[in-house]
């Protein structure tokens, strides 16, 4: 059985790392939008629960408010329990009025968080896959500046469209860091997408599973994986919706055998069980002691006591 998913906001003793650049996992499970773990998607609660389960990557979506705050949300329309706002037309302060459902077995409601707030709770040894929904150079620059400010360039994957890529790379160059770009400008045929990704010097690609048309977007062929890996491109595979552990185990085993690096999943608990069954260990989250208040992690994972 997996450990309890309960997480609290009270920091307690947990594994800590004195190293600024902890080793990042080479492959594993990515929590798509934080995963479905009894919390609203793309919320701090969802991220905490996935981290406590030992995922190797967190995938989240970001957008810009009218006052240039980067917030975590997949859609522009953000729905609370009693009201809704369009993120692109709202200030961050207005968005804080939205009350989201609490995580299961908790009473405190979740809120829309800023990207900076989300990064603050992330361990230093996990990949953070930031899908930038605005194909806009200004937004790309804002995201990159937050990543620079929080010193996360070594672990953030910028899943970006064409217009946002150049300013991301410029900010990275200005601070003397490397940017991990995942090309999100998908072409109709996978061969075109792969070639464009390699030519763009992106370091990640996000291959998408589209049922019923595998000849366009199914499980990548061995030749495709060889082409990508030879070019130094890592592969995120998006995404597995299956809920049953046995189904997930078969899919994950096939994808990892094919050479996929990270698999985005909805049902994180079952996927982590399946991953362990094929020899992929959960990540033990580690925070950098120099960046933490009182040298303590930002939240509590029961399994780490």
C-alpha positions as CSV (number, residue, x, y, z in Angstrom):
1,X,0.0,0.0,0.0
2,X,1.1,3.5,-0.7
3,X,1.7,5.9,2.3
4,X,-1.0,8.2,3.6
5,X,-1.6,11.2,1.3
6,X,-2.1,13.6,4.1
7,X,0.0,16.8,3.9
8,X,-0.2,19.8,6.2
9,X,1.1,23.3,5.9
10,X,3.1,22.9,9.1
11,X,6.8,22.1,8.3
12,X,8.3,19.2,10.2
13,X,11.6,17.3,10.1
14,X,12.2,15.7,6.7
15,X,15.1,14.7,4.4
16,X,17.1,17.9,3.6
17,X,20.0,18.4,1.2
18,X,22.8,20.9,1.6
19,X,23.4,20.9,-2.1
20,X,22.0,23.6,-4.4
21,X,21.8,21.3,-7.5
22,X,20.6,17.9,-6.3
23,X,20.7,15.1,-8.8
24,X,17.5,15.0,-10.9
25,X,15.8,11.7,-11.8
26,X,16.6,10.2,-15.2
27,X,13.1,8.8,-15.8
28,X,9.8,8.3,-13.9
29,X,6.3,9.5,-13.3
30,X,5.0,13.0,-13.9
31,X,1.9,14.2,-12.0
32,X,-0.2,15.7,-14.8
33,X,-1.6,19.0,-13.4
34,X,-0.6,17.7,-10.0
35,X,-2.5,14.5,-10.4
36,X,-5.9,13.3,-9.2
37,X,-5.4,12.7,-5.5
38,X,-8.5,14.2,-4.0
39,X,-7.5,17.9,-4.5
40,X,-8.5,20.4,-7.2
41,X,-6.0,20.0,-10.1
42,X,-3.1,22.5,-10.4
43,X,-3.2,23.4,-6.7
44,X,-0.6,23.4,-3.9
45,X,-2.5,20.6,-2.2
46,X,-2.3,18.4,-5.3
47,X,1.4,19.1,-5.8
48,X,2.1,18.3,-2.1
49,X,0.3,15.0,-2.3
50,X,2.1,14.0,-5.5
51,X,5.5,14.9,-4.0
52,X,4.7,12.9,-0.9
53,X,4.0,9.9,-3.2
54,X,7.5,10.2,-4.7
55,X,6.7,11.4,-8.2
56,X,9.7,12.3,-10.4
57,X,8.2,15.3,-12.2
58,X,5.4,17.7,-11.5
59,X,3.5,19.1,-14.5
60,X,1.6,22.4,-14.1
61,X,0.0,25.0,-16.3
62,X,0.6,28.8,-16.0
63,X,-1.1,31.9,-17.3
64,X,-0.6,35.7,-16.8
65,X,-3.1,37.9,-15.0
66,X,-3.9,41.4,-16.2
67,X,-1.4,42.8,-13.6
68,X,1.4,40.5,-14.9
69,X,1.4,37.9,-12.1
70,X,2.0,34.3,-13.4
71,X,-0.6,32.0,-11.8
72,X,-1.1,28.3,-12.0
73,X,-4.2,27.4,-14.1
74,X,-4.9,25.4,-17.2
75,X,-7.8,27.4,-18.4
76,X,-8.3,31.2,-18.7
77,X,-11.7,30.9,-17.0
78,X,-11.1,30.1,-13.3
79,X,-14.2,28.7,-11.5
80,X,-14.5,29.0,-7.7
81,X,-17.3,27.6,-5.6
82,X,-19.4,30.8,-5.8
83,X,-17.8,32.9,-8.6
84,X,-15.6,32.8,-11.6
85,X,-13.0,35.1,-13.2
86,X,-11.1,35.2,-16.5
87,X,-7.5,35.2,-15.5
88,X,-6.4,37.4,-18.4
89,X,-8.9,40.1,-17.3
90,X,-8.3,39.8,-13.6
91,X,-5.7,40.9,-11.0
92,X,-4.0,38.4,-8.8
93,X,-5.8,39.9,-5.8
94,X,-9.2,39.3,-7.5
95,X,-8.3,35.7,-8.1
96,X,-7.6,35.2,-4.4
97,X,-11.3,35.7,-3.9
98,X,-12.0,32.4,-5.6
99,X,-12.6,29.6,-3.1
100,X,-11.7,26.2,-4.5
101,X,-12.7,22.9,-2.9
102,X,-10.6,21.6,-0.1
103,X,-8.5,18.5,-0.6
104,X,-10.3,15.3,0.4
105,X,-10.2,14.7,4.2
106,X,-9.2,18.4,4.8
107,X,-11.3,21.5,5.6
108,X,-9.1,24.4,4.4
109,X,-10.1,25.4,0.8
110,X,-7.5,25.5,-1.9
111,X,-6.7,28.7,-3.8
112,X,-5.2,29.7,-7.1
113,X,-1.5,30.1,-6.5
114,X,1.1,32.1,-8.2
115,X,4.0,30.3,-9.9
116,X,6.3,31.7,-7.3
117,X,4.2,30.2,-4.5
118,X,4.1,26.8,-6.3
119,X,7.9,26.8,-6.8
120,X,8.5,27.6,-3.1
121,X,7.1,24.2,-2.1
122,X,8.9,22.2,-4.7
123,X,11.9,19.9,-3.6
124,X,15.2,20.7,-5.3
125,X,15.6,17.2,-6.8
126,X,12.3,17.0,-8.8
127,X,11.6,18.1,-12.4
128,X,9.0,20.9,-12.7
129,X,7.3,20.9,-16.1
130,X,5.8,24.4,-16.6
131,X,3.4,24.5,-19.5
132,X,3.1,28.1,-20.5
133,X,-0.3,28.5,-22.0
134,X,0.2,32.0,-23.4
135,X,2.2,32.0,-26.6
136,X,3.5,35.4,-25.9
137,X,7.0,36.8,-25.5
138,X,6.1,39.0,-22.5
139,X,4.6,36.0,-20.6
140,X,7.6,33.9,-21.5
141,X,9.9,36.5,-20.1
142,X,7.8,36.9,-16.9
143,X,8.0,33.1,-16.3
144,X,11.7,33.0,-16.9
145,X,12.3,35.9,-14.5
146,X,10.4,34.0,-11.7
147,X,12.5,30.9,-12.4
148,X,15.7,33.0,-12.2
149,X,14.5,34.8,-9.0
150,X,13.8,31.4,-7.3
151,X,17.0,29.8,-8.7
152,X,15.2,26.9,-10.4
153,X,16.7,27.0,-13.9
154,X,18.4,23.6,-13.3
155,X,15.1,21.8,-12.8
156,X,12.3,23.7,-14.6
157,X,11.2,22.5,-18.0
158,X,9.7,25.4,-20.0
159,X,7.0,23.8,-22.1
160,X,6.6,26.7,-24.5
161,X,5.3,27.7,-27.9
162,X,7.4,29.6,-30.4
163,X,6.8,33.2,-29.3
164,X,7.7,32.5,-25.7
165,X,11.0,30.6,-26.3
166,X,13.3,33.4,-27.3
167,X,12.8,35.6,-24.2
168,X,13.1,32.5,-21.9
169,X,16.5,31.8,-23.5
170,X,17.5,35.5,-23.2
171,X,16.7,35.6,-19.5
172,X,18.7,32.4,-18.9
173,X,21.7,33.8,-20.8
174,X,21.5,37.0,-18.8
175,X,21.8,35.1,-15.5
176,X,24.4,32.6,-16.9
177,X,22.1,29.6,-16.8
178,X,20.9,26.9,-19.2
179,X,17.2,26.7,-20.1
180,X,15.4,23.4,-20.6
181,X,12.9,24.0,-23.4
182,X,10.2,21.5,-24.3
183,X,9.0,22.3,-27.8
184,X,5.2,22.6,-27.7
185,X,4.7,23.7,-31.3
186,X,3.3,20.4,-32.5
187,X,2.9,19.6,-36.1
188,X,0.2,17.3,-37.5
189,X,2.6,14.4,-38.2
190,X,5.0,13.3,-35.5
191,X,7.9,13.1,-37.9
192,X,7.5,16.9,-38.5
193,X,7.3,17.6,-34.8
194,X,10.4,15.6,-34.0
195,X,12.4,17.2,-36.8
196,X,11.3,20.7,-35.8
197,X,12.2,20.0,-32.1
198,X,15.7,18.8,-33.0
199,X,16.3,21.8,-35.3
200,X,15.1,24.2,-32.6
201,X,17.7,22.9,-30.1
202,X,15.0,22.1,-27.6
203,X,16.0,19.7,-24.9
204,X,12.6,18.1,-24.3
205,X,9.7,17.1,-26.5
206,X,6.2,16.3,-25.2
207,X,4.7,13.5,-27.3
208,X,1.0,13.3,-27.0
209,X,-1.1,10.1,-27.0
210,X,-4.2,10.5,-29.3
211,X,-6.3,7.4,-29.3
212,X,-7.5,5.8,-32.6
213,X,-4.9,7.6,-34.7
214,X,-1.6,5.9,-33.7
215,X,-0.1,6.5,-37.1
216,X,-0.1,10.2,-36.3
217,X,0.3,10.3,-32.5
218,X,0.6,6.9,-30.8
219,X,3.5,5.2,-29.0
220,X,6.7,6.4,-30.6
221,X,8.6,3.9,-32.8
222,X,12.1,2.8,-31.9
223,X,13.4,4.8,-34.8
224,X,11.8,7.9,-33.5
225,X,13.2,7.4,-30.0
226,X,16.7,6.7,-31.4
227,X,16.5,9.9,-33.4
228,X,15.5,12.0,-30.4
229,X,18.0,10.5,-28.0
230,X,20.8,10.8,-30.5
231,X,20.0,14.5,-30.7
232,X,20.0,14.8,-26.9
233,X,16.2,15.4,-26.7
234,X,14.5,13.9,-23.6
235,X,10.9,12.6,-24.0
236,X,7.8,13.5,-21.9
237,X,4.9,11.3,-22.9
238,X,1.4,12.8,-22.4
239,X,-0.6,11.4,-20.9
240,X,-2.0,8.2,-19.3
241,X,-5.6,8.5,-18.1
242,X,-6.0,4.9,-16.9
243,X,-6.9,4.4,-13.3
244,X,-6.3,0.7,-12.8
245,X,-2.8,-0.3,-11.7
246,X,-2.5,-3.4,-14.0
247,X,-3.4,-1.3,-17.1
248,X,-0.9,1.4,-16.0
249,X,1.8,-1.2,-15.4
250,X,1.5,-2.6,-19.0
251,X,1.5,0.9,-20.5
252,X,4.4,2.2,-18.4
253,X,6.5,-0.9,-19.0
254,X,6.1,-0.5,-22.7
255,X,6.8,3.2,-22.7
256,X,9.9,3.0,-20.5
257,X,11.2,0.0,-22.5
258,X,10.8,2.1,-25.6
259,X,13.0,4.8,-24.1
260,X,10.4,7.4,-22.9
261,X,11.9,9.4,-20.0
262,X,8.8,10.7,-18.2
263,X,5.2,9.7,-18.4
264,X,2.5,12.1,-17.4
265,X,-0.3,10.5,-15.6
266,X,-3.6,11.5,-14.0
267,X,-4.0,8.8,-11.4
268,X,-0.7,9.2,-9.5
269,X,-1.2,6.8,-6.7
270,X,-1.9,3.8,-9.0
271,X,0.8,4.9,-11.4
272,X,3.4,5.0,-8.6
273,X,2.4,1.5,-7.5
274,X,2.8,0.3,-11.1
275,X,6.1,2.0,-11.5
276,X,7.5,0.4,-8.3
277,X,6.3,-3.0,-9.7
278,X,8.6,-2.5,-12.7
279,X,11.6,-1.3,-10.7
280,X,11.2,2.5,-10.6
281,X,11.6,3.7,-7.0
282,X,9.7,6.7,-5.6
283,X,11.7,9.9,-5.3
284,X,12.7,11.0,-1.8
285,X,12.1,14.8,-1.9
286,X,15.0,16.9,-0.8
287,X,14.9,20.6,-0.1
288,X,17.9,22.9,0.0
289,X,18.5,23.9,3.6
290,X,19.9,27.3,2.7
291,X,16.6,28.4,1.1
292,X,14.2,27.3,3.9
293,X,12.9,29.1,6.9
294,X,14.5,27.6,10.0
295,X,16.0,24.8,7.9
296,X,12.7,22.9,7.6
297,X,10.7,21.6,4.6
298,X,7.7,23.7,3.6
299,X,5.2,20.9,4.3
300,X,4.8,17.5,6.0
301,X,4.9,14.1,4.3
302,X,3.8,11.4,6.8
303,X,5.8,8.7,5.0
304,X,9.1,10.6,5.7
305,X,8.9,10.7,9.4
